[in-house]
Amino acid sequence: MIISVAIVTGFQREITNKVTGFDAHLKVVSLLEGSDEYNKLIIDRQLLESLRSTKGVKQVQVFAQQPGILEFNKEIQGVAIKGVDSTFNSEFFKTYLQSGRLPHFDSAGSHEMLVSSVIADKLRFTVGKKIRVYFVSRNKPVSPRTYTVTGVYKTGLLTFDSKMVFIALPELQRIKNYGLEVYIQPDTVQNSLKAVAFGGDRNFAFTWSNGWKGAGPHQLSGNETKRISVIVNDGARTIGDTALYDPNDRSTGSGGGSDRYYADGYDVFLDDISLLPKVESEIYEKAGYNLTTINVIGENPEVFNWLDILDVNVYIIIILLAVVAIINMCSALLILILERSNMIGILKALGAADFSIRKIFLYNGVLLISKGLLYGNLIALILLGIQNFFGVVQLPEDQYYISVVPVNFSLVHILALNAATILVSLLVLLLPSMLISRLSPAKTIRFE
């Protein structure tokens, strides 16, 4: 029983940790209608801090996600491209990193990518290779870019390994073009300035610091000394962007665009998945009317339903073992009573009470149970220790998500199983011991 519980709980723990390491325990996403899998939301720093301060929350990270196509040597593969930043759960992927290193996830200019071994094997590329990536969106043209593969991972979760790749969040924010971006283009020949904008609903409105209207070009006077700025907005109330022009050195500067203020949601990691219902309820209240929560169990029902079925298997095994143990204990005590029936008759003839005689046999039964528990615990712990440290029993990873049978050493489970075994055993031993009261001293003394 100890081995069964240790293996099943270990299996559940490993699979749950893999799934939540990939997909987080909770996602906070927008309820607004959008064109991609997740809808854009404005990154709320106050909400982020509130989520991080929620009891039971281990980590919160901002993410963006976009469907795409990888191309290498004329081979293609559809993927889900996820953008993450420095708060990314890097320790999880370092554990499953097969080769290379994790990309630099903080830079908008980072053209580095983390892919799985499943995708790398299918497209036949290795770490250091450059692959072409096509970002797919319903409302925007396909945007091709080239990325360098810096790391290859393998978790064994084929559902995720076959589709998930990772790049820097600032890079994907710019590609998704959720915000606005404006530049000032100076024309030295015509001595004029023109504003060029991107993103939003393209219904641009330009506000110049010196009162000009529209994008331009606008003629510069010969005595300009103050810096000129332009702010771009659109009809969809997208967060605006600002660009500057300095006439003294004829330099231009951009605010970098407002894409960095948008994302697709927040990944929330918990200390323990058992806290999920309580924490999700609390986070849902904090999120407000325009956001909602998606939990990992709802997103991956097939995995967690399978893990729940394993609990049923454990219950069946425990019940079967308990029935066998009960039969064996009853048989052993009955045989002991029958072998000592002559002694029972003599004790009764000498005036011993039935209860006193029953206690003798119960003490012997407890002694046998104690020895059995001691040997059983030692054997179980030794076998589990060998499996834990040496991984003797292997599994096909493509079917079970893990390559080695995992074990979970839980003192609570061990003590609970031992306590339940002792309690059930004592209750069961009472039944055959009642036979003593039915034995006649006259008949049992003559019994051979």
Contacts in CASP RR format, 6 or more apart in sequence:
PFRMAT RR
TARGET T0000
AUTHOR 0000-0000-0000
METHOD contacts of the structure
MODEL  1
MIISVAIVTGFQREITNKVTGFDAHLKVVSLLEGSDEYNKLIIDRQLLES
LRSTKGVKQVQVFAQQPGILEFNKEIQGVAIKGVDSTFNSEFFKTYLQSG
RLPHFDSAGSHEMLVSSVIADKLRFTVGKKIRVYFVSRNKPVSPRTYTVT
GVYKTGLLTFDSKMVFIALPELQRIKNYGLEVYIQPDTVQNSLKAVAFGG
DRNFAFTWSNGWKGAGPHQLSGNETKRISVIVNDGARTIGDTALYDPNDR
STGSGGGSDRYYADGYDVFLDDISLLPKVESEIYEKAGYNLTTINVIGEN
PEVFNWLDILDVNVYIIIILLAVVAIINMCSALLILILERSNMIGILKAL
GAADFSIRKIFLYNGVLLISKGLLYGNLIALILLGIQNFFGVVQLPEDQY
YISVVPVNFSLVHILALNAATILVSLLVLLLPSMLISRLSPAKTIRFE
1 317 0 8 1.000
1 318 0 8 1.000
1 321 0 8 1.000
1 417 0 8 1.000
1 421 0 8 1.000
2 376 0 8 1.000
2 377 0 8 1.000
2 380 0 8 1.000
2 381 0 8 1.000
2 384 0 8 1.000
2 413 0 8 1.000
2 414 0 8 1.000
2 417 0 8 1.000
3 380 0 8 1.000
3 383 0 8 1.000
3 384 0 8 1.000
4 314 0 8 1.000
4 317 0 8 1.000
4 318 0 8 1.000
5 314 0 8 1.000
5 318 0 8 1.000
5 410 0 8 1.000
5 413 0 8 1.000
5 417 0 8 1.000
6 380 0 8 1.000
6 384 0 8 1.000
6 407 0 8 1.000
6 408 0 8 1.000
6 409 0 8 1.000
6 410 0 8 1.000
6 413 0 8 1.000
7 405 0 8 1.000
7 406 0 8 1.000
7 407 0 8 1.000
7 408 0 8 1.000
8 310 0 8 1.000
8 311 0 8 1.000
8 313 0 8 1.000
8 314 0 8 1.000
9 408 0 8 1.000
9 410 0 8 1.000
9 413 0 8 1.000
10 406 0 8 1.000
10 407 0 8 1.000
10 408 0 8 1.000
11 307 0 8 1.000
11 310 0 8 1.000
11 400 0 8 1.000
11 402 0 8 1.000
11 405 0 8 1.000
11 406 0 8 1.000
12 307 0 8 1.000
12 310 0 8 1.000
13 406 0 8 1.000
13 408 0 8 1.000
14 401 0 8 1.000
14 402 0 8 1.000
14 406 0 8 1.000
15 303 0 8 1.000
15 307 0 8 1.000
15 401 0 8 1.000
15 402 0 8 1.000
16 273 0 8 1.000
16 307 0 8 1.000
18 155 0 8 1.000
18 156 0 8 1.000
18 157 0 8 1.000
18 401 0 8 1.000
18 402 0 8 1.000
19 157 0 8 1.000
19 160 0 8 1.000
19 296 0 8 1.000
19 300 0 8 1.000
19 303 0 8 1.000
19 304 0 8 1.000
20 269 0 8 1.000
20 270 0 8 1.000
20 273 0 8 1.000
20 296 0 8 1.000
21 89 0 8 1.000
21 92 0 8 1.000
21 269 0 8 1.000
22 92 0 8 1.000
22 155 0 8 1.000
22 157 0 8 1.000
22 160 0 8 1.000
22 164 0 8 1.000
23 160 0 8 1.000
23 296 0 8 1.000
23 299 0 8 1.000
23 300 0 8 1.000
24 61 0 8 1.000
24 89 0 8 1.000
24 267 0 8 1.000
24 268 0 8 1.000
24 269 0 8 1.000
24 296 0 8 1.000
25 268 0 8 1.000
25 269 0 8 1.000
25 270 0 8 1.000
25 273 0 8 1.000
25 276 0 8 1.000
25 279 0 8 1.000
25 295 0 8 1.000
25 296 0 8 1.000
26 267 0 8 1.000
26 268 0 8 1.000
26 270 0 8 1.000
26 276 0 8 1.000
26 279 0 8 1.000
26 280 0 8 1.000
26 283 0 8 1.000
26 293 0 8 1.000
26 294 0 8 1.000
26 295 0 8 1.000
26 296 0 8 1.000
27 265 0 8 1.000
27 266 0 8 1.000
27 267 0 8 1.000
27 268 0 8 1.000
27 293 0 8 1.000
27 294 0 8 1.000
27 295 0 8 1.000
27 299 0 8 1.000
28 51 0 8 1.000
28 265 0 8 1.000
28 266 0 8 1.000
28 268 0 8 1.000
28 283 0 8 1.000
28 287 0 8 1.000
28 291 0 8 1.000
28 292 0 8 1.000
28 293 0 8 1.000
29 38 0 8 1.000
29 39 0 8 1.000
29 41 0 8 1.000
29 264 0 8 1.000
29 265 0 8 1.000
29 266 0 8 1.000
29 291 0 8 1.000
29 292 0 8 1.000
29 293 0 8 1.000
29 294 0 8 1.000
30 38 0 8 1.000
30 39 0 8 1.000
30 40 0 8 1.000
30 41 0 8 1.000
30 264 0 8 1.000
30 265 0 8 1.000
30 290 0 8 1.000
30 291 0 8 1.000
30 292 0 8 1.000
31 39 0 8 1.000
31 289 0 8 1.000
31 290 0 8 1.000
31 291 0 8 1.000
31 292 0 8 1.000
32 39 0 8 1.000
32 40 0 8 1.000
32 41 0 8 1.000
32 290 0 8 1.000
33 39 0 8 1.000
34 40 0 8 1.000
35 137 0 8 1.000
35 138 0 8 1.000
35 139 0 8 1.000
36 65 0 8 1.000
36 66 0 8 1.000
36 67 0 8 1.000
36 137 0 8 1.000
36 138 0 8 1.000
36 176 0 8 1.000
36 264 0 8 1.000
37 65 0 8 1.000
37 67 0 8 1.000
37 80 0 8 1.000
37 264 0 8 1.000
38 64 0 8 1.000
38 65 0 8 1.000
38 264 0 8 1.000
38 265 0 8 1.000
39 264 0 8 1.000
40 176 0 8 1.000
40 178 0 8 1.000
40 262 0 8 1.000
40 263 0 8 1.000
40 264 0 8 1.000
41 262 0 8 1.000
41 263 0 8 1.000
41 264 0 8 1.000
41 265 0 8 1.000
41 290 0 8 1.000
41 291 0 8 1.000
42 239 0 8 1.000
42 261 0 8 1.000
42 262 0 8 1.000
43 62 0 8 1.000
43 261 0 8 1.000
43 262 0 8 1.000
43 263 0 8 1.000
47 266 0 8 1.000
47 286 0 8 1.000
47 287 0 8 1.000
48 60 0 8 1.000
48 62 0 8 1.000
48 266 0 8 1.000
50 286 0 8 1.000
51 57 0 8 1.000
51 60 0 8 1.000
51 266 0 8 1.000
51 268 0 8 1.000
51 283 0 8 1.000
51 286 0 8 1.000
52 59 0 8 1.000
52 60 0 8 1.000
54 279 0 8 1.000
54 282 0 8 1.000
54 283 0 8 1.000
54 286 0 8 1.000
55 279 0 8 1.000
55 282 0 8 1.000
56 270 0 8 1.000
56 271 0 8 1.000
56 272 0 8 1.000
56 275 0 8 1.000
56 279 0 8 1.000
57 268 0 8 1.000
57 269 0 8 1.000
57 270 0 8 1.000
57 271 0 8 1.000
57 279 0 8 1.000
57 283 0 8 1.000
58 269 0 8 1.000
58 270 0 8 1.000
58 271 0 8 1.000
59 87 0 8 1.000
59 89 0 8 1.000
59 268 0 8 1.000
59 269 0 8 1.000
60 87 0 8 1.000
60 266 0 8 1.000
60 267 0 8 1.000
60 268 0 8 1.000
60 269 0 8 1.000
61 84 0 8 1.000
61 85 0 8 1.000
61 87 0 8 1.000
61 88 0 8 1.000
61 89 0 8 1.000
61 266 0 8 1.000
61 267 0 8 1.000
61 269 0 8 1.000
62 84 0 8 1.000
62 85 0 8 1.000
62 87 0 8 1.000
62 169 0 8 1.000
62 263 0 8 1.000
62 265 0 8 1.000
62 266 0 8 1.000
62 267 0 8 1.000
63 82 0 8 1.000
63 83 0 8 1.000
63 84 0 8 1.000
63 169 0 8 1.000
63 263 0 8 1.000
63 264 0 8 1.000
63 265 0 8 1.000
63 266 0 8 1.000
63 267 0 8 1.000
64 82 0 8 1.000
64 83 0 8 1.000
64 169 0 8 1.000
64 172 0 8 1.000
64 173 0 8 1.000
64 176 0 8 1.000
64 262 0 8 1.000
64 263 0 8 1.000
64 264 0 8 1.000
64 265 0 8 1.000
65 80 0 8 1.000
65 81 0 8 1.000
65 82 0 8 1.000
65 83 0 8 1.000
65 172 0 8 1.000
65 264 0 8 1.000
66 80 0 8 1.000
66 81 0 8 1.000
66 135 0 8 1.000
66 136 0 8 1.000
66 137 0 8 1.000
66 172 0 8 1.000
66 175 0 8 1.000
66 176 0 8 1.000
67 78 0 8 1.000
67 79 0 8 1.000
67 80 0 8 1.000
67 81 0 8 1.000
67 135 0 8 1.000
67 136 0 8 1.000
67 137 0 8 1.000
68 78 0 8 1.000
68 79 0 8 1.000
68 80 0 8 1.000
68 81 0 8 1.000
68 133 0 8 1.000
68 134 0 8 1.000
68 135 0 8 1.000
68 136 0 8 1.000
69 76 0 8 1.000
69 77 0 8 1.000
69 78 0 8 1.000
69 79 0 8 1.000
69 133 0 8 1.000
69 134 0 8 1.000
69 136 0 8 1.000
70 76 0 8 1.000
70 77 0 8 1.000
70 78 0 8 1.000
70 79 0 8 1.000
70 115 0 8 1.000
70 119 0 8 1.000
70 123 0 8 1.000
70 131 0 8 1.000
70 132 0 8 1.000
70 133 0 8 1.000
70 165 0 8 1.000
71 131 0 8 1.000
71 132 0 8 1.000
71 133 0 8 1.000
71 134 0 8 1.000
72 123 0 8 1.000
72 124 0 8 1.000
72 125 0 8 1.000
72 129 0 8 1.000
72 131 0 8 1.000
72 132 0 8 1.000
73 123 0 8 1.000
73 124 0 8 1.000
73 125 0 8 1.000
75 122 0 8 1.000
75 123 0 8 1.000
75 124 0 8 1.000
76 123 0 8 1.000
77 119 0 8 1.000
77 122 0 8 1.000
77 123 0 8 1.000
78 163 0 8 1.000
79 119 0 8 1.000
79 163 0 8 1.000
79 164 0 8 1.000
79 165 0 8 1.000
80 163 0 8 1.000
80 164 0 8 1.000
80 165 0 8 1.000
81 133 0 8 1.000
81 135 0 8 1.000
81 165 0 8 1.000
81 166 0 8 1.000
81 167 0 8 1.000
81 172 0 8 1.000
82 164 0 8 1.000
82 165 0 8 1.000
82 166 0 8 1.000
82 167 0 8 1.000
82 172 0 8 1.000
83 105 0 8 1.000
83 166 0 8 1.000
83 167 0 8 1.000
83 168 0 8 1.000
83 169 0 8 1.000
83 171 0 8 1.000
83 172 0 8 1.000
84 105 0 8 1.000
84 166 0 8 1.000
84 168 0 8 1.000
84 169 0 8 1.000
85 105 0 8 1.000
85 106 0 8 1.000
85 168 0 8 1.000
85 169 0 8 1.000
85 170 0 8 1.000
86 105 0 8 1.000
86 106 0 8 1.000
88 105 0 8 1.000
88 166 0 8 1.000
89 267 0 8 1.000
89 269 0 8 1.000
90 102 0 8 1.000
93 102 0 8 1.000
93 114 0 8 1.000
93 153 0 8 1.000
93 166 0 8 1.000
94 102 0 8 1.000
96 153 0 8 1.000
96 154 0 8 1.000
96 155 0 8 1.000
96 156 0 8 1.000
97 151 0 8 1.000
97 152 0 8 1.000
97 153 0 8 1.000
98 117 0 8 1.000
98 151 0 8 1.000
98 152 0 8 1.000
98 153 0 8 1.000
98 154 0 8 1.000
99 126 0 8 1.000
99 127 0 8 1.000
99 151 0 8 1.000
99 152 0 8 1.000
100 127 0 8 1.000
100 150 0 8 1.000
100 151 0 8 1.000
100 152 0 8 1.000
101 150 0 8 1.000
101 151 0 8 1.000
102 114 0 8 1.000
102 150 0 8 1.000
102 151 0 8 1.000
103 110 0 8 1.000
103 112 0 8 1.000
103 113 0 8 1.000
103 114 0 8 1.000
103 150 0 8 1.000
103 151 0 8 1.000
103 166 0 8 1.000
103 167 0 8 1.000
103 168 0 8 1.000
104 110 0 8 1.000
104 112 0 8 1.000
104 168 0 8 1.000
105 166 0 8 1.000
105 167 0 8 1.000
105 168 0 8 1.000
105 169 0 8 1.000
106 168 0 8 1.000
106 170 0 8 1.000
107 168 0 8 1.000
107 170 0 8 1.000
107 171 0 8 1.000
108 168 0 8 1.000
108 170 0 8 1.000
108 171 0 8 1.000
108 173 0 8 1.000
108 174 0 8 1.000
108 260 0 8 1.000
109 168 0 8 1.000
109 170 0 8 1.000
109 171 0 8 1.000
110 167 0 8 1.000
110 168 0 8 1.000
110 170 0 8 1.000
110 171 0 8 1.000
111 145 0 8 1.000
111 146 0 8 1.000
111 147 0 8 1.000
111 148 0 8 1.000
111 171 0 8 1.000
112 147 0 8 1.000
112 148 0 8 1.000
112 149 0 8 1.000
112 150 0 8 1.000
112 167 0 8 1.000
112 168 0 8 1.000
113 131 0 8 1.000
113 133 0 8 1.000
113 147 0 8 1.000
113 148 0 8 1.000
113 149 0 8 1.000
113 150 0 8 1.000
113 151 0 8 1.000
113 165 0 8 1.000
113 166 0 8 1.000
113 167 0 8 1.000
114 149 0 8 1.000
114 150 0 8 1.000
114 151 0 8 1.000
114 152 0 8 1.000
114 153 0 8 1.000
114 165 0 8 1.000
114 166 0 8 1.000
114 167 0 8 1.000
115 149 0 8 1.000
115 151 0 8 1.000
115 152 0 8 1.000
115 153 0 8 1.000
115 165 0 8 1.000
116 152 0 8 1.000
116 153 0 8 1.000
116 154 0 8 1.000
116 155 0 8 1.000
116 160 0 8 1.000
116 161 0 8 1.000
116 162 0 8 1.000
116 164 0 8 1.000
116 165 0 8 1.000
117 152 0 8 1.000
117 153 0 8 1.000
117 154 0 8 1.000
117 161 0 8 1.000
118 154 0 8 1.000
118 158 0 8 1.000
118 161 0 8 1.000
118 162 0 8 1.000
119 161 0 8 1.000
119 162 0 8 1.000
119 165 0 8 1.000
120 126 0 8 1.000
120 149 0 8 1.000
120 152 0 8 1.000
123 131 0 8 1.000
125 131 0 8 1.000
125 149 0 8 1.000
126 149 0 8 1.000
126 152 0 8 1.000
127 149 0 8 1.000
127 150 0 8 1.000
127 151 0 8 1.000
127 152 0 8 1.000
128 148 0 8 1.000
128 149 0 8 1.000
128 150 0 8 1.000
129 148 0 8 1.000
129 149 0 8 1.000
130 146 0 8 1.000
130 147 0 8 1.000
130 148 0 8 1.000
130 149 0 8 1.000
131 146 0 8 1.000
131 147 0 8 1.000
131 149 0 8 1.000
132 144 0 8 1.000
132 145 0 8 1.000
132 146 0 8 1.000
133 144 0 8 1.000
133 145 0 8 1.000
133 146 0 8 1.000
133 147 0 8 1.000
134 142 0 8 1.000
134 143 0 8 1.000
134 144 0 8 1.000
135 142 0 8 1.000
135 143 0 8 1.000
135 144 0 8 1.000
135 145 0 8 1.000
135 175 0 8 1.000
135 176 0 8 1.000
136 142 0 8 1.000
137 143 0 8 1.000
137 176 0 8 1.000
140 177 0 8 1.000
143 175 0 8 1.000
145 175 0 8 1.000
147 167 0 8 1.000
153 161 0 8 1.000
154 161 0 8 1.000
155 161 0 8 1.000
155 401 0 8 1.000
156 397 0 8 1.000
156 398 0 8 1.000
156 401 0 8 1.000
156 402 0 8 1.000
156 403 0 8 1.000
157 401 0 8 1.000
158 398 0 8 1.000
158 401 0 8 1.000
159 300 0 8 1.000
159 303 0 8 1.000
169 263 0 8 1.000
170 259 0 8 1.000
170 260 0 8 1.000
173 259 0 8 1.000
173 260 0 8 1.000
173 262 0 8 1.000
173 263 0 8 1.000
174 259 0 8 1.000
176 259 0 8 1.000
176 262 0 8 1.000
177 198 0 8 1.000
177 199 0 8 1.000
177 200 0 8 1.000
177 259 0 8 1.000
178 200 0 8 1.000
178 238 0 8 1.000
178 259 0 8 1.000
178 262 0 8 1.000
179 199 0 8 1.000
179 200 0 8 1.000
179 238 0 8 1.000
179 239 0 8 1.000
179 240 0 8 1.000
179 241 0 8 1.000
179 257 0 8 1.000
179 258 0 8 1.000
179 259 0 8 1.000
179 261 0 8 1.000
179 262 0 8 1.000
180 197 0 8 1.000
180 198 0 8 1.000
180 199 0 8 1.000
180 200 0 8 1.000
180 204 0 8 1.000
180 232 0 8 1.000
180 233 0 8 1.000
180 234 0 8 1.000
180 238 0 8 1.000
180 239 0 8 1.000
180 240 0 8 1.000
180 241 0 8 1.000
180 257 0 8 1.000
180 258 0 8 1.000
181 197 0 8 1.000
181 198 0 8 1.000
181 199 0 8 1.000
181 232 0 8 1.000
181 241 0 8 1.000
181 254 0 8 1.000
181 255 0 8 1.000
181 256 0 8 1.000
181 257 0 8 1.000
181 258 0 8 1.000
181 259 0 8 1.000
182 195 0 8 1.000
182 196 0 8 1.000
182 197 0 8 1.000
182 198 0 8 1.000
182 206 0 8 1.000
182 230 0 8 1.000
182 231 0 8 1.000
182 232 0 8 1.000
182 240 0 8 1.000
182 241 0 8 1.000
182 242 0 8 1.000
182 243 0 8 1.000
182 254 0 8 1.000
182 257 0 8 1.000
183 195 0 8 1.000
183 196 0 8 1.000
183 197 0 8 1.000
183 243 0 8 1.000
183 252 0 8 1.000
183 253 0 8 1.000
183 254 0 8 1.000
184 193 0 8 1.000
184 194 0 8 1.000
184 195 0 8 1.000
184 196 0 8 1.000
184 228 0 8 1.000
184 230 0 8 1.000
184 243 0 8 1.000
184 244 0 8 1.000
184 245 0 8 1.000
184 252 0 8 1.000
184 253 0 8 1.000
185 193 0 8 1.000
185 194 0 8 1.000
185 195 0 8 1.000
185 196 0 8 1.000
185 252 0 8 1.000
186 192 0 8 1.000
186 193 0 8 1.000
186 245 0 8 1.000
186 250 0 8 1.000
186 252 0 8 1.000
187 193 0 8 1.000
187 194 0 8 1.000
187 217 0 8 1.000
188 250 0 8 1.000
190 217 0 8 1.000
190 219 0 8 1.000
191 219 0 8 1.000
191 220 0 8 1.000
191 222 0 8 1.000
192 216 0 8 1.000
192 217 0 8 1.000
192 218 0 8 1.000
192 219 0 8 1.000
192 220 0 8 1.000
193 216 0 8 1.000
193 217 0 8 1.000
193 218 0 8 1.000
193 220 0 8 1.000
193 228 0 8 1.000
193 245 0 8 1.000
194 215 0 8 1.000
194 216 0 8 1.000
194 217 0 8 1.000
194 218 0 8 1.000
195 206 0 8 1.000
195 208 0 8 1.000
195 214 0 8 1.000
195 215 0 8 1.000
195 216 0 8 1.000
195 230 0 8 1.000
195 232 0 8 1.000
195 243 0 8 1.000
196 215 0 8 1.000
197 204 0 8 1.000
197 206 0 8 1.000
197 215 0 8 1.000
197 232 0 8 1.000
197 241 0 8 1.000
199 234 0 8 1.000
199 238 0 8 1.000
200 234 0 8 1.000
200 236 0 8 1.000
200 238 0 8 1.000
201 234 0 8 1.000
201 235 0 8 1.000
201 236 0 8 1.000
201 238 0 8 1.000
202 234 0 8 1.000
203 234 0 8 1.000
203 235 0 8 1.000
203 236 0 8 1.000
204 215 0 8 1.000
204 232 0 8 1.000
204 233 0 8 1.000
204 234 0 8 1.000
205 214 0 8 1.000
205 232 0 8 1.000
205 233 0 8 1.000
205 234 0 8 1.000
205 235 0 8 1.000
206 212 0 8 1.000
206 213 0 8 1.000
206 214 0 8 1.000
206 215 0 8 1.000
206 216 0 8 1.000
206 230 0 8 1.000
206 231 0 8 1.000
206 232 0 8 1.000
207 230 0 8 1.000
207 231 0 8 1.000
207 232 0 8 1.000
207 233 0 8 1.000
208 214 0 8 1.000
208 218 0 8 1.000
208 228 0 8 1.000
208 229 0 8 1.000
208 230 0 8 1.000
209 227 0 8 1.000
209 228 0 8 1.000
209 229 0 8 1.000
209 230 0 8 1.000
210 226 0 8 1.000
210 228 0 8 1.000
212 218 0 8 1.000
212 230 0 8 1.000
220 247 0 8 1.000
224 247 0 8 1.000
225 247 0 8 1.000
225 248 0 8 1.000
226 247 0 8 1.000
227 244 0 8 1.000
227 245 0 8 1.000
227 246 0 8 1.000
227 247 0 8 1.000
228 244 0 8 1.000
228 245 0 8 1.000
228 247 0 8 1.000
229 242 0 8 1.000
229 243 0 8 1.000
229 244 0 8 1.000
229 245 0 8 1.000
230 242 0 8 1.000
230 243 0 8 1.000
231 240 0 8 1.000
231 241 0 8 1.000
231 242 0 8 1.000
232 240 0 8 1.000
232 241 0 8 1.000
232 242 0 8 1.000
232 243 0 8 1.000
233 240 0 8 1.000
234 240 0 8 1.000
238 258 0 8 1.000
239 258 0 8 1.000
239 261 0 8 1.000
239 262 0 8 1.000
240 257 0 8 1.000
240 258 0 8 1.000
241 254 0 8 1.000
241 255 0 8 1.000
241 256 0 8 1.000
241 257 0 8 1.000
241 258 0 8 1.000
242 255 0 8 1.000
243 252 0 8 1.000
243 253 0 8 1.000
243 254 0 8 1.000
243 255 0 8 1.000
244 252 0 8 1.000
244 253 0 8 1.000
244 254 0 8 1.000
245 251 0 8 1.000
245 252 0 8 1.000
245 253 0 8 1.000
246 252 0 8 1.000
268 279 0 8 1.000
268 283 0 8 1.000
270 276 0 8 1.000
270 279 0 8 1.000
273 296 0 8 1.000
276 295 0 8 1.000
276 296 0 8 1.000
276 297 0 8 1.000
280 293 0 8 1.000
280 295 0 8 1.000
283 293 0 8 1.000
284 292 0 8 1.000
284 293 0 8 1.000
287 293 0 8 1.000
296 304 0 8 1.000
297 304 0 8 1.000
298 304 0 8 1.000
322 424 0 8 1.000
325 421 0 8 1.000
325 425 0 8 1.000
326 424 0 8 1.000
326 428 0 8 1.000
329 365 0 8 1.000
329 368 0 8 1.000
329 369 0 8 1.000
329 425 0 8 1.000
329 428 0 8 1.000
329 429 0 8 1.000
330 428 0 8 1.000
330 429 0 8 1.000
330 431 0 8 1.000
330 432 0 8 1.000
332 365 0 8 1.000
332 368 0 8 1.000
333 361 0 8 1.000
333 365 0 8 1.000
333 429 0 8 1.000
333 432 0 8 1.000
333 433 0 8 1.000
334 432 0 8 1.000
334 435 0 8 1.000
336 361 0 8 1.000
336 364 0 8 1.000
336 365 0 8 1.000
337 344 0 8 1.000
337 361 0 8 1.000
337 432 0 8 1.000
337 433 0 8 1.000
337 435 0 8 1.000
337 436 0 8 1.000
340 361 0 8 1.000
341 439 0 8 1.000
341 444 0 8 1.000
341 447 0 8 1.000
342 444 0 8 1.000
342 445 0 8 1.000
342 447 0 8 1.000
342 448 0 8 1.000
344 357 0 8 1.000
344 436 0 8 1.000
344 439 0 8 1.000
344 444 0 8 1.000
345 439 0 8 1.000
345 440 0 8 1.000
345 441 0 8 1.000
345 444 0 8 1.000
345 445 0 8 1.000
346 441 0 8 1.000
346 445 0 8 1.000
347 356 0 8 1.000
347 357 0 8 1.000
348 354 0 8 1.000
348 357 0 8 1.000
348 439 0 8 1.000
348 441 0 8 1.000
348 444 0 8 1.000
349 441 0 8 1.000
349 445 0 8 1.000
354 436 0 8 1.000
354 437 0 8 1.000
357 436 0 8 1.000
358 433 0 8 1.000
358 434 0 8 1.000
358 436 0 8 1.000
358 437 0 8 1.000
361 429 0 8 1.000
361 433 0 8 1.000
361 436 0 8 1.000
362 426 0 8 1.000
362 429 0 8 1.000
362 430 0 8 1.000
362 433 0 8 1.000
365 425 0 8 1.000
365 429 0 8 1.000
366 425 0 8 1.000
366 426 0 8 1.000
366 429 0 8 1.000
369 421 0 8 1.000
369 422 0 8 1.000
369 425 0 8 1.000
373 418 0 8 1.000
373 421 0 8 1.000
373 422 0 8 1.000
377 414 0 8 1.000
377 418 0 8 1.000
384 407 0 8 1.000
384 409 0 8 1.000
385 407 0 8 1.000
386 392 0 8 1.000
387 393 0 8 1.000
387 404 0 8 1.000
387 405 0 8 1.000
387 407 0 8 1.000
388 407 0 8 1.000
388 409 0 8 1.000
391 404 0 8 1.000
391 405 0 8 1.000
393 404 0 8 1.000
393 405 0 8 1.000
394 403 0 8 1.000
394 404 0 8 1.000
394 405 0 8 1.000
395 402 0 8 1.000
395 403 0 8 1.000
395 404 0 8 1.000
395 405 0 8 1.000
397 403 0 8 1.000
END
